[in-house]
Amino acid sequence: MISICRSDKARDLATARGSPLHDLGYAGHINIASGYGRWPAGYAPAARLADCRSPATA
């Protein structure tokens, strides 16, 4: 698995932005096709991210 950034760096970035960090360990790509099924708890954080988009990217 290729890591985009180290977990300590991700934690620092999230803390600096006042964002929660959901560490899923070595889960890899989490989606239905990967066998994880639906993740209802993930819908609320995704919706909050979508609400934060600037009008230019919406």
Secondary structure by P-SEA (a helix, b strand, c coil): ccccccaaaaaaaaaaaccccccccccccccccccccccccaaaaaaaaaaacccccc
